[in-house]
Every structure is written in structure tokens, then in C-alpha cells.
Amino acid sequence: MSVINDRAHVDRLLSEFARTTDEILTLEELRTRLLSGRQLIMKYGVDLTAPHLHIGHAVNLWMYRALQDLGHRVVLLLGDFTTQIGDPTGKSRTRPVLSPEEIAANAKQIQEQATQVLRTDPELLEVRPNSEWLNAMSPSELLSVMSRVTVDRLLSRDMFRKRMSEGQSIAAHELVYPIIQGWDSVCLRADLTIIGSDQLFNEMMGRSLQEKEGQAPQVVITTKITPGIDGGEKQSKSLGNYVAISHSPREKFGRLMRVPDQYVGQYLSVYTDLPAERIQQVLSKQESAPIEAKYDMATAVVTRWDGEAAAAAEREWFITTFSRRQAPADAEHVVIDTASVRILDLMRTLLGAGPSKGDLRRLIEQGGVTVGDDRIDDIEAVITVSAEPTPVKLGKRRWFQISHPVD
């Protein structure tokens, strides 16, 4: 595939990128390289501490995809070596180290998720683990690389200063992490990397090391980071405030409906491909009908990942189940052998052996159990089971229909 480098295409791409871009270091370098006609090497580095990519990670993936469409090549860099160190970015304490087996399993899942967006043509995508060159480094080679970076520069990082001021320890290998990540850019001769703004320190280290090696420094594009679906910190698996690429359409839609109203505009801009005028139409509903604006946002995000039909079905399911408080048509029908059953026994029958008895009790105490039109708040309650199907709701999105067979 030849590289598309005419000015009209480049200008259109940069205009589209402005929607999700926080900063470009530097814009002039990026424009020059895109107009050069040379296939660019784009580094997409992935930490392997978890098996999921969320829609925040995917902002970068969609930008890489747009660049692939112009003929540029992504190197999906699986950080199997650096994951053993543990990226200290944003962490108040040293991260636990995963086993090689866990890292390999995470790498497999992440590659599968990333290629839901990225083109997989061999000339446009290359997958490489950074252990390929980092395991081969001798101690003297590593020391040589480390000698090019001062301790003052490493300790200038905000999070390290914060940890020191709070009396938190910093392990020596954490200080080395930015150097190792930067060295990846040298080894790949990367022209470009797209990252969340929290990774800027590490990738600027890459620019510095490339210059010291006589290479043209990589262009660094940082993308916008939104609050998580709880309105707090950025999306994170450990906080549970994320929407994963691998979530089902129903799970995506349900999680997106938890986004606070004031962030609906950000989610529309960053996580959908709706045109600006359509986004303004959605946001114009917020004052009079905020729930409709949120429905539209969730529908647009799910459409991007799972298609219009799936998004429309999940919108209807959510409205029926939560707004109209009706049992969904696809709720599992369970036949109960007895005409009456203790609520805890019924919950165990419906949910299986997974939840503990304490979990079941808490769900009742928190108001998360409804049978028919009645919320159950007594753990000793006995439920009458009739021949007519009766809806049972457990938690936020688990629905069942129960009935007792007629003799």
C-alpha cells in the first residue's frame, strides 16, 4: 500500500485529530513527516498488567487506524519486559509484579482487542514484544543507556516528588522504567507515538534518547483523558469505573448510563465519531431531557463498537428494564419446584454457587432484590411462587422470571 501524502488528506486528518488531541510535540514535525511520502513507524506501547483495553485506550487506537489508512505502519509493542518492572505512572506505591504466565495471557487478549480497531495487513501492523531487545541487553549496555539520564531529571517527575514528600518509598527499578520505555523508541526508530497525557514524561524520555543516538526524535501526541464513568479518576480496571472493549453491548450501555450528566459532552466528543453538529443536537436536550441525551451518548458509543442494531436493541432493553421497570423479554425463566421458597434459597437457585451467603444478604440489605412489584428487605422473607411467571430482579441488571408448575 502506497502512502497518501497530499496536503488535503493531511489537513483533514489533523483537523479530525484535534477533537481528541491534548498536545502534539511538535505539530510542525508531524505535518512535515506526513507530507514526506515516507511510511512512518508508529509505536503503540501496551502495558500488560491487565487483560483488558477500555474505550479510553481505544481513543489512541482509532487515531492509529486513521494513520494506517494513509499507509503508515503501527508497531504494537507488547511490554512484556517492562510489565515485570511495573509502570509507576500515577501510582502512590510500588506495583506488584505479575508472573510470566499472567503477562503472556494478558498479551494474547490485548492483541485480540487491539486488532478489533487496527488493520492487520502485514505492511500496516507489526507485533513485537520489548523483551526482544531488552532481554538481550548486557549490564554494561544498560548502564551505558542509564548514564545518558540524570537523577535530577528522573526525580523531577511530579509523582516521585509527591511520594517522597509523603514518606512513600521509590524502588530503584521504578526510576529506571522511563528510561527503558524511552529506549523502546530508539530500538524501533519510532517516528510517532500516541499516548495518554499521563505517559508524556516517559515518551519525552524517548525523544531525548533518540536525539542522543542521532535519530530524529519521535513526534508525541497526547490524547484527552476523561473522568471514569463514576465522574472521578480516569478509567481504571482497579477502580471499576471503565468501559472495556471486550464488554458485551449490554454491559457497555449499562456502564455508560452511569456517566454523570456533566460529562456526557466529553464522552460524545472523545468516544464517538458523531459529527460536531450532531453532538450539539444531543447536548441541546440536556436541559429539558438529560436522560435522552445520555441515551443518545450511550447509543453512539455502542454503535461504534457493536453496530446500530445492537445499540438500538440495548437502548430499548435498558429503557424497558429500568425506566419502565418491566422485566426484559429475554429474562431467563426458571421453574421453582415448590410453591413457596425462602428468599435466600431462591437467590441461590437463580445465581448459582458463585456469591457467598454474605453477598446475598448484602444485596437484600442494600435494596437490590425485587420480586414482582415488591422490594424485599427481610432476609427471612418467604416468597410465594405462582403458576404465572413473576419477575425477579437481583442487583442492577440481573432479571429472571419464576413460576411454579401446575399439578
C-alpha positions as CSV (number, residue, x, y, z in Angstrom):
1,M,0.0,0.0,0.0
2,S,1.4,3.4,-1.0
3,V,1.5,6.3,1.4
4,I,-1.1,9.0,0.9
5,N,0.6,12.3,1.5
6,D,-1.3,15.0,-0.4
7,R,-1.9,18.1,1.7
8,A,-5.7,17.8,1.6
9,H,-5.6,14.4,3.2
10,V,-3.1,15.5,5.8
11,D,-5.0,18.7,6.7
12,R,-8.3,16.7,7.0
13,L,-6.6,14.2,9.3
14,L,-5.1,16.8,11.6
15,S,-8.4,18.5,11.8
16,E,-10.1,15.3,12.8
17,F,-7.3,14.6,15.4
18,A,-8.0,18.0,17.1
19,R,-11.1,16.5,18.6
20,T,-9.3,14.0,20.8
21,T,-5.8,15.5,21.0
22,D,-4.5,17.3,24.0
23,E,-1.0,18.2,22.7
24,I,1.3,17.5,19.8
25,L,5.1,17.7,20.2
26,T,5.5,19.0,17.7
27,L,2.8,19.8,15.2
28,E,5.2,21.1,12.6
29,E,7.3,17.9,12.8
30,L,4.1,15.8,12.4
31,R,3.0,17.7,9.4
32,T,6.4,17.5,7.7
33,R,6.5,13.7,8.2
34,L,3.0,13.1,7.0
35,L,3.8,15.1,3.8
36,S,7.1,13.4,3.2
37,G,5.6,10.3,1.5
38,R,7.6,8.0,3.7
39,Q,5.9,5.3,5.6
40,L,6.1,6.3,9.3
41,I,6.8,3.8,12.1
42,M,4.3,4.4,14.9
43,K,4.9,2.9,18.3
44,Y,1.8,1.7,20.2
45,G,3.1,0.5,23.5
46,V,0.8,-1.5,25.7
47,D,1.3,-2.3,29.4
48,L,0.3,-5.9,30.2
49,T,-0.7,-5.7,33.8
50,A,-4.3,-6.3,32.9
51,P,-6.1,-8.3,30.1
52,H,-8.5,-5.5,29.1
53,L,-8.3,-2.4,27.0
54,H,-11.0,0.1,27.7
55,I,-12.6,2.8,25.5
56,G,-10.1,5.3,26.9
57,H,-7.2,3.2,25.4
58,A,-9.2,3.0,22.2
59,V,-9.0,6.7,21.5
60,N,-5.4,6.1,20.5
61,L,-6.3,3.0,18.6
62,W,-8.8,4.9,16.4
63,M,-6.1,7.6,15.7
64,Y,-3.6,4.9,14.7
65,R,-6.2,3.3,12.5
66,A,-6.7,6.7,10.6
67,L,-2.9,6.9,10.1
68,Q,-2.9,3.3,8.9
69,D,-5.5,4.3,6.3
70,L,-2.9,6.7,4.9
71,G,-0.4,3.9,4.6
72,H,1.6,4.2,7.9
73,R,2.7,1.2,10.0
74,V,1.8,0.5,13.6
75,V,4.2,-1.5,15.8
76,L,2.0,-3.0,18.5
77,L,4.7,-3.1,21.2
78,L,3.8,-5.6,23.9
79,G,5.5,-4.5,27.1
80,D,6.3,-8.0,28.4
81,F,9.7,-6.9,29.8
82,T,8.6,-3.5,31.2
83,T,5.5,-5.1,32.8
84,Q,7.8,-7.1,35.0
85,I,9.1,-3.7,36.3
86,G,5.6,-2.2,36.7
87,D,4.9,1.3,35.3
88,P,4.9,3.6,38.3
89,T,2.9,6.3,36.4
90,G,0.2,7.6,38.7
91,K,0.9,5.1,41.4
92,S,1.4,6.0,45.1
93,R,3.2,2.8,45.8
94,T,5.3,0.1,44.0
95,R,3.1,-2.1,41.8
96,P,3.1,-5.9,42.3
97,V,4.9,-7.9,39.6
98,L,3.0,-10.4,37.5
99,S,4.2,-13.9,36.6
100,P,5.4,-14.6,33.1
101,E,2.3,-16.8,32.5
102,E,-0.1,-13.9,33.5
103,I,1.8,-11.5,31.3
104,A,1.6,-13.9,28.3
105,A,-2.2,-14.4,28.8
106,N,-2.8,-10.7,29.1
107,A,-0.7,-10.1,25.9
108,K,-2.9,-12.5,23.9
109,Q,-6.1,-10.9,25.0
110,I,-4.9,-7.4,24.4
111,Q,-3.7,-8.2,20.9
112,E,-7.1,-9.6,20.1
113,Q,-8.8,-6.5,21.4
114,A,-6.4,-4.0,19.7
115,T,-7.0,-5.7,16.3
116,Q,-10.7,-5.0,16.6
117,V,-9.7,-1.5,15.5
118,L,-6.3,-1.8,13.9
119,R,-5.8,-3.0,10.4
120,T,-3.9,-6.3,10.4
121,D,-2.3,-6.1,6.9
122,P,1.3,-7.2,7.4
123,E,2.6,-3.9,5.8
124,L,0.5,-1.9,8.3
125,L,0.8,-3.8,11.5
126,E,3.7,-5.5,13.3
127,V,3.5,-7.1,16.7
128,R,6.7,-7.1,18.8
129,P,7.5,-7.7,22.5
130,N,10.0,-5.4,24.0
131,S,11.7,-8.4,25.7
132,E,13.1,-9.0,22.2
133,W,15.8,-6.4,22.7
134,L,15.7,-5.7,26.4
135,N,16.4,-9.3,27.4
136,A,19.4,-9.2,25.1
137,M,20.9,-6.1,26.8
138,S,24.1,-6.7,28.8
139,P,24.5,-5.0,32.1
140,S,27.2,-2.7,30.6
141,E,24.8,-1.7,27.8
142,L,22.0,-0.9,30.3
143,L,24.4,1.1,32.3
144,S,25.5,3.0,29.2
145,V,21.9,3.9,28.4
146,M,21.3,5.0,32.1
147,S,24.3,7.2,32.0
148,R,22.6,9.5,29.5
149,V,19.9,10.4,32.0
150,T,20.4,12.4,35.2
151,V,18.8,11.5,38.6
152,D,17.7,15.1,38.8
153,R,15.6,14.7,35.7
154,L,14.0,11.4,36.9
155,L,13.2,12.9,40.3
156,S,11.6,16.0,38.7
157,R,8.6,13.8,38.0
158,D,5.6,15.0,39.9
159,M,4.5,11.6,41.2
160,F,8.0,10.8,42.5
161,R,8.2,14.2,44.3
162,K,4.8,13.5,45.8
163,R,5.7,10.1,47.1
164,M,8.9,11.4,48.7
165,S,7.0,14.3,50.4
166,E,4.5,11.7,51.8
167,G,7.3,9.4,53.0
168,Q,6.5,6.7,50.4
169,S,9.4,4.7,49.1
170,I,10.5,4.7,45.5
171,A,12.2,1.5,44.3
172,A,15.3,1.9,42.1
173,H,13.7,-0.1,39.3
174,E,10.8,2.4,39.1
175,L,13.3,5.1,38.4
176,V,14.7,3.1,35.5
177,Y,11.2,2.5,34.0
178,P,11.0,5.8,32.0
179,I,14.5,5.1,30.6
180,I,13.6,1.6,29.5
181,Q,10.3,2.8,27.9
182,G,12.2,5.6,26.1
183,W,14.8,3.1,24.9
184,D,12.0,1.2,23.1
185,S,11.6,4.2,20.8
186,V,15.3,4.1,20.0
187,C,15.1,0.4,19.2
188,L,12.1,0.8,16.9
189,R,13.3,4.0,15.4
190,A,9.8,5.3,16.1
191,D,8.6,8.3,14.2
192,L,5.4,8.8,16.2
193,T,3.7,7.6,19.3
194,I,0.2,8.4,20.6
195,I,-0.4,8.3,24.4
196,G,-2.5,9.5,27.2
197,S,-1.1,12.7,28.7
198,D,-0.1,10.7,31.8
199,Q,2.6,9.0,29.7
200,L,4.2,12.2,28.5
201,F,7.3,12.0,30.8
202,N,8.2,8.5,29.6
203,E,7.8,9.4,25.9
204,M,9.7,12.6,26.2
205,M,12.5,10.5,27.6
206,G,12.2,8.6,24.3
207,R,12.7,11.8,22.3
208,S,15.7,12.7,24.3
209,L,17.4,9.3,23.9
210,Q,16.7,9.2,20.2
211,E,18.4,12.6,19.8
212,K,21.4,11.3,21.7
213,E,21.5,8.3,19.4
214,G,21.5,10.5,16.3
215,Q,17.9,9.7,15.4
216,A,15.1,12.1,14.5
217,P,13.0,12.3,17.7
218,Q,9.6,10.8,17.7
219,V,6.5,13.0,17.5
220,V,4.5,12.6,20.7
221,I,0.7,13.1,20.5
222,T,-1.1,13.1,23.9
223,T,-4.8,12.5,23.9
224,K,-7.6,13.7,26.2
225,I,-8.3,11.8,29.3
226,T,-11.9,11.9,30.6
227,P,-13.2,11.1,34.1
228,G,-14.3,7.5,34.6
229,I,-17.9,6.5,34.4
230,D,-18.2,7.4,38.1
231,G,-17.1,11.0,37.3
232,G,-13.9,10.5,39.4
233,E,-10.5,9.4,38.3
234,K,-9.7,8.3,34.8
235,Q,-11.0,4.9,33.7
236,S,-9.2,2.1,35.5
237,K,-9.9,-1.6,36.0
238,S,-8.8,-1.5,39.6
239,L,-11.4,1.3,40.3
240,G,-14.1,-0.5,38.2
241,N,-15.0,2.8,36.5
242,Y,-14.3,1.8,32.9
243,V,-16.0,0.5,29.8
244,A,-14.0,-2.3,28.3
245,I,-13.7,-3.1,24.6
246,S,-14.5,-6.7,25.5
247,H,-17.7,-5.8,27.4
248,S,-20.9,-7.0,25.8
249,P,-23.1,-4.4,24.2
250,R,-25.5,-4.6,27.2
251,E,-22.7,-4.1,29.7
252,K,-21.2,-1.2,27.7
253,F,-24.6,0.5,27.5
254,G,-25.4,0.0,31.2
255,R,-22.0,1.3,32.3
256,L,-22.3,4.4,30.0
257,M,-25.6,5.2,31.6
258,R,-23.8,5.8,34.9
259,V,-21.7,8.7,33.4
260,P,-22.7,11.9,35.3
261,D,-24.7,14.3,33.1
262,Q,-21.9,17.0,33.1
263,Y,-19.5,14.6,31.3
264,V,-21.9,13.4,28.5
265,G,-20.4,16.0,26.1
266,Q,-16.9,14.8,26.8
267,Y,-17.9,11.2,26.1
268,L,-19.6,12.2,22.9
269,S,-16.6,14.1,21.7
270,V,-13.9,11.7,22.7
271,Y,-15.6,8.2,22.4
272,T,-17.8,8.6,19.4
273,D,-17.4,9.5,15.7
274,L,-20.6,11.6,15.6
275,P,-20.1,14.9,13.7
276,A,-19.9,18.1,15.7
277,E,-23.3,19.3,14.6
278,R,-25.0,16.0,15.8
279,I,-23.2,16.3,19.2
280,Q,-24.6,19.8,19.6
281,Q,-28.1,18.4,18.8
282,V,-27.7,15.8,21.5
283,L,-26.4,18.3,24.1
284,S,-29.2,20.7,23.3
285,K,-31.5,18.1,25.0
286,Q,-29.6,18.2,28.3
287,E,-31.6,21.0,30.0
288,S,-35.1,19.7,29.1
289,A,-34.4,15.9,28.8
290,P,-31.0,15.0,30.3
291,I,-31.8,11.2,30.2
292,E,-32.4,11.4,26.5
293,A,-29.0,13.0,25.9
294,K,-27.4,10.2,27.9
295,Y,-29.4,7.6,26.0
296,D,-28.0,9.1,22.8
297,M,-24.5,9.2,24.1
298,A,-24.6,5.5,25.1
299,T,-26.2,4.5,21.8
300,A,-23.5,6.3,19.8
301,V,-20.6,4.7,21.8
302,V,-22.1,1.2,21.5
303,T,-22.9,1.7,17.8
304,R,-19.2,2.5,17.2
305,W,-18.2,-0.9,18.7
306,D,-21.1,-3.2,18.0
307,G,-23.2,-1.7,15.3
308,E,-26.5,0.2,15.0
309,A,-28.8,-2.8,15.5
310,A,-27.1,-3.9,18.7
311,A,-27.0,-0.4,20.1
312,A,-30.8,0.1,19.3
313,A,-31.6,-3.2,21.0
314,E,-29.7,-2.3,24.1
315,R,-31.3,1.1,24.3
316,E,-34.7,-0.4,24.2
317,W,-33.7,-3.1,26.7
318,F,-32.4,-0.5,29.1
319,I,-35.5,1.7,28.8
320,T,-37.9,-1.2,29.2
321,T,-36.0,-2.6,32.2
322,F,-35.0,0.5,34.1
323,S,-37.2,3.4,33.0
324,R,-40.4,1.4,32.6
325,R,-39.4,-1.1,35.3
326,Q,-40.5,-4.1,33.3
327,A,-38.8,-7.4,33.1
328,P,-37.0,-7.7,29.8
329,A,-38.4,-10.2,27.3
330,D,-35.1,-12.2,27.3
331,A,-35.1,-12.7,31.1
332,E,-34.3,-16.3,32.0
333,H,-37.3,-18.4,33.0
334,V,-36.7,-20.6,36.0
335,V,-39.2,-23.2,37.2
336,I,-39.3,-23.5,41.0
337,D,-40.4,-26.9,42.3
338,T,-42.1,-25.6,45.5
339,A,-45.0,-23.2,45.9
340,S,-43.1,-21.2,48.4
341,V,-39.3,-20.6,49.0
342,R,-37.1,-18.6,51.3
343,I,-35.6,-15.6,49.6
344,L,-32.0,-16.6,50.2
345,D,-32.7,-20.1,48.8
346,L,-34.4,-18.5,45.7
347,M,-31.4,-16.3,45.2
348,R,-29.0,-19.2,45.4
349,T,-31.1,-21.1,42.8
350,L,-31.1,-18.2,40.4
351,L,-27.5,-17.1,40.9
352,G,-25.7,-20.4,41.4
353,A,-22.9,-21.1,43.8
354,G,-20.8,-18.0,43.0
355,P,-22.0,-15.4,45.5
356,S,-21.4,-16.1,49.2
357,K,-24.3,-16.1,51.7
358,G,-22.9,-12.7,52.9
359,D,-23.1,-11.4,49.4
360,L,-26.7,-12.4,49.1
361,R,-27.6,-10.8,52.5
362,R,-25.9,-7.6,51.5
363,L,-27.8,-7.5,48.2
364,I,-31.1,-7.6,50.1
365,E,-30.0,-5.1,52.8
366,Q,-28.9,-2.7,50.0
367,G,-32.4,-2.8,48.4
368,G,-31.2,-4.8,45.4
369,V,-33.8,-7.5,45.4
370,T,-37.3,-7.1,43.9
371,V,-39.9,-9.8,43.4
372,G,-42.9,-8.7,41.3
373,D,-43.6,-5.1,42.4
374,D,-42.2,-5.7,45.9
375,R,-38.7,-4.8,47.1
376,I,-37.5,-7.4,49.5
377,D,-35.8,-6.1,52.6
378,D,-36.2,-9.1,55.0
379,I,-33.6,-11.8,54.7
380,E,-36.1,-14.2,56.3
381,A,-38.8,-13.5,53.7
382,V,-40.7,-16.4,52.2
383,I,-41.8,-15.9,48.5
384,T,-45.0,-17.4,47.1
385,V,-44.4,-18.8,43.7
386,S,-47.5,-18.9,41.4
387,A,-48.1,-20.6,38.1
388,E,-48.0,-17.2,36.4
389,P,-44.4,-16.0,35.7
390,T,-43.2,-13.5,38.2
391,P,-40.3,-11.2,37.5
392,V,-37.3,-11.2,39.9
393,K,-34.6,-8.5,39.8
394,L,-31.3,-9.1,41.5
395,G,-28.9,-6.2,41.5
396,K,-28.9,-3.7,38.8
397,R,-29.2,-5.8,35.6
398,R,-30.0,-9.4,36.6
399,W,-33.6,-10.4,35.7
400,F,-35.4,-13.7,36.0
401,Q,-38.9,-15.0,35.6
402,I,-40.0,-17.6,38.1
403,S,-43.1,-19.9,38.2
404,H,-44.4,-23.0,39.9
405,P,-45.8,-25.8,37.7
406,V,-49.5,-26.5,37.9
407,D,-50.2,-30.1,39.1
